[in-house]
Amino acid sequence: MARPLQHSTEFAYPVEKVLAAIADEESVRGRLAAIGGHNAKLVDYQRSPDAVRYTVQQGIPAEKLPPVVRKIHAGDLIVKRTQEWRTRGDGTVVGTGSAHVSGVPGSIQVNTALTSHGSGSKLQVTGQVQVSIPLVGGKIEQTIAEQVVRLLRHEDAHVAQQLAHAETG
């Protein structure tokens, strides 16, 4: 049974500036360098007039893994994340994301929305984590969901810092 995943944050900046700070190639590379973890890299980046899609790879050293994960996986974890954003005619930006973890039978699937909110914008992420391992899958799903939300908070803080720095020069 899949574990739900929910996260939202508000930014004091309009949608287009937040989207640039999240999804421009230079921004993705900067975020990976700052908080991407072990052996983080941009694997693929594609842009079209109304969409952007990128895949990143991030590593988690074995010594930083929770005990429940170390029981089923020896060594470092490699996480591949793909995110796609599409701008709609009303100025809303919607997307999908997925992540797969090496050596763990399961996946993370999310839907994302970046919308105007007051004088700024709001990012909402909803999805699910599913791990197909009898007996311990639920515990691993919970651990992964918690870690994903923690990572999203770090990324949001980095984006907010980047936007504030761009504003103050």
N, C-alpha and C positions, 0 to 999 in steps of 0.2 A: 504494500500500500504506500502510495507516495506521500511525502511530507510537504505541506504547503509552505510557500516562501513569500513574504511580503515585506516591502520596504518603500518608504517615501521620504522625500526631503524637499525643502523649499529653498530657492535661490533668490537673491535680491536683484537678479538680472533677467533681461528678457530671454525668451526661448532661443532666438538665433545666437545670442552670445553664449548661452549655456551649451547649446548643441556644438558650437565650434570648440568650446573648451573640453567637451567630452569626446568628440568624434573627429576633429581635424587630425590628419596624420601626425603632425608635429606634436599635438597635444597627447595623442595616444602614446607616442614614443617617450615623451617627457614623463607621463604618468608611470609608465613601465619602469623607467630609469629610477624614479623617485620611490615608488612603493610596489613595484612588480614582483618582488621576491627573487628567489634563486633562479638564475639563468633565464630571466624574462626576456622575451623578444616579440617583435611584431612579425608574424608569419605571412600575412597577406593583408593588403589594403586595396579596396576598390571604391571609386567614387563615380557617381553619375549625377546628372542635374538635380534629381530629387531624392537621391539615396546615397548612403555610404554603408559599406560592409567591411568589417575587419576581423581578423583572427589573431589572437595573441596566445603565447605559450608562457606559462608561469610554473615555476617549480617550488615545491615545499620540501625542505630537507627532512629526512626521516626523523631526526631528533626533535622536530617541532610538531610531529603528528600526535594526535591523541592516542592513548593506549588501545582503544577499540579499533582504530584504523591500523595500527601497527600489528595487531593480531592477524589481520587478513592480508597485509601487504608489507613486503620487506623492501626497504630502500626508500629513496626519494619518490614523491609523487609528481607527475607531470600533468598539468591541467591545461587543456586547450579550450579556449573560449572564443566563440564567434558571436558577434553582435551586428545586427543590421538596423539601420534607422531610415525611415521614409518620411519625407515632409508631405503633409496633406494640404490641400487647397485652403483650409481654414487656419493655417499657421501652426496647427498641432503637429507634433512629430511622434510617430509611433514606431515601435520596433519589436524585434524578437531577438532572443539570445539563447545560446545553448552552451553547455560545457560538458566535457567528458574527461574523466580522470583515469590515467593509465593504471591498469591492474585492478580497477574497481568496476564490477558489472553494474552499470547504472548510468544515469544522466541527470542533468539539470536543464530545465526548459523554463524560459521566462518570457513574459510580454512586458514591454516598456512603453511609457507614455510621458512625453514632455509637453506640458500645457501652460498657457498663460495663467497666472494666479496673482490677482491684485496688480501691483506694479512690477512683479517679478515673474517667476515661473515655478512649476512644481514637477518633480520627477517621481513617477510611480513605477514600481517593479512588482509584478506578481508572477508566481510560477510554482514549480514543484521540483522536489528532489526525489529521485527514485533509485533505490539500490536493491538489486535482486540477489540478496544473500539470505538464505533461511536463518532464522533465529536472531541474528544480529543486524539484519538490514535496517530495521527501524531505528536502532541506536546510531548507526552510521548515518542514516538520513538526517536525523536530528543534529548530529555533530556537523555534518556538511552544511545544512541549512543555517546553523548558527555562524559558521565560518564565512559563508557567502554574505550574510547580512553584515558581519564585521568588515569584510573586504569592501562592500558597497559603501559603508560609512566612511572608511578611509579614502576611497576614491572620491566621494562627495566632498570631503574636507579638502582634498587636493585640488579639485575643480574650483571650489569656492576661493581657495588661496590664489590660484592661478588668475581667476577673474578679478580679485581685489588687487593683485599685483599689476595686472594689465591696466586697471583703472587709475592707479596711483603712479604708474610708470616706474 
